[in-house]
Amino acid sequence: MLTSAEVSEVTLTFADGAEHVLAVEAGQNVLDAGLAAGLPLLHQCRSGSCSSCLARLTSGHAEHRAGASSSLTPSEKAEGLRLLCMTEAQGGCSFSLGYDSKVGETKPVVAQSFVNAVERVAADVVRLELELAEGSWMTFRPGQFINVTVPGTDVVRSYSMATTPADLPRIELFIRLLPGGVMSDWLENRAAVDDVVTIEGPFGAFFLKDKVKAPHVMIAGGTGLAPMLSMIDTIRATPGKKPPVLLSFGCQTPEGLFALDRLELRGHWLPGLETRLSVDRGTCESARTGNPVAAITADDALPPDAVAYLCGPPGMIAAARAHLEALGLSSENIFAEHFTASGA
Ligand code: FES
């Protein structure tokens, strides 16, 4: 029999209040223990890189495994955020999950799709439109991502959908081109209409929360715009009063900006949407010079119950979290998806 020194009692609470108590053995991570107990925990990579298993430590002590690298920044860890696939409990502790218990009941599936369109939309961004093949189906929440196997290889890359579940069987991705990247090489040199592409999903705990009427702030860096487009279109299509949405979208240079016509159109369709464009370098009539985080200021008078969605590189996410909390937002209302480049 295992002793209490070898087993920790860990409580997991879903956003809908469903609570589960787990016995987590020494050396076991909390995700494995939860999945073994049959809990509907979101996950994907199980190696600390995708953030799908994000949770917030609400009491007790639990750290990431010694020496393990993860996509969380030191400031996010200091705030209590943990990746359950990397986390070992040190005695009794509790975590809250940012999603309802029913969310994890939608299991990822492998599906076949065809290329509908592939086109360069900015200096380093390609729009890839896929259509699910007959007999294939998947659904997702706006903001989630899929894994795409690069045709002709066994290399898998993750991308957020820019389209909504209502657009299925059509799925649209915005993919950043990287020097030497396997996906980039396929997109630039071989991808063609009607190519077959294997996808798997949905994954991720970053998605639009239902029925939130408080103002929404969205900060997107580069192709981090994709999940925001899915969320904005979902807000627009949802019956009832729409929350105000302040979108701050930034790229390194004016040549990197994309989907501007769509954003303009959505500004007409969704009067509560305000879009701010930023570029780090160079000048552009429609964009300010600077980063998309600094484009949100105290003058915006964001209420404490505003919700924020952040998607971009880890440095931008960390800066945005700190900035929004300094402006009075609750850390529990800030949701983030890190985009990290997979160049090889
Ligand atoms: S499943 Fe834990 S970070 Fe991907």
Boltz pocket constraint, residues with backbone or C-beta under 6 A from the ligand:
constraints:
  - pocket:
      binder: B
      contacts: [[A, 42], [A, 43], [A, 44], [A, 45], [A, 46], [A, 47], [A, 48], [A, 49], [A, 50], [A, 51], [A, 52], [A, 53], [A, 54], [A, 83], [A, 84], [A, 85], [A, 86]]
      max_distance: 6.0
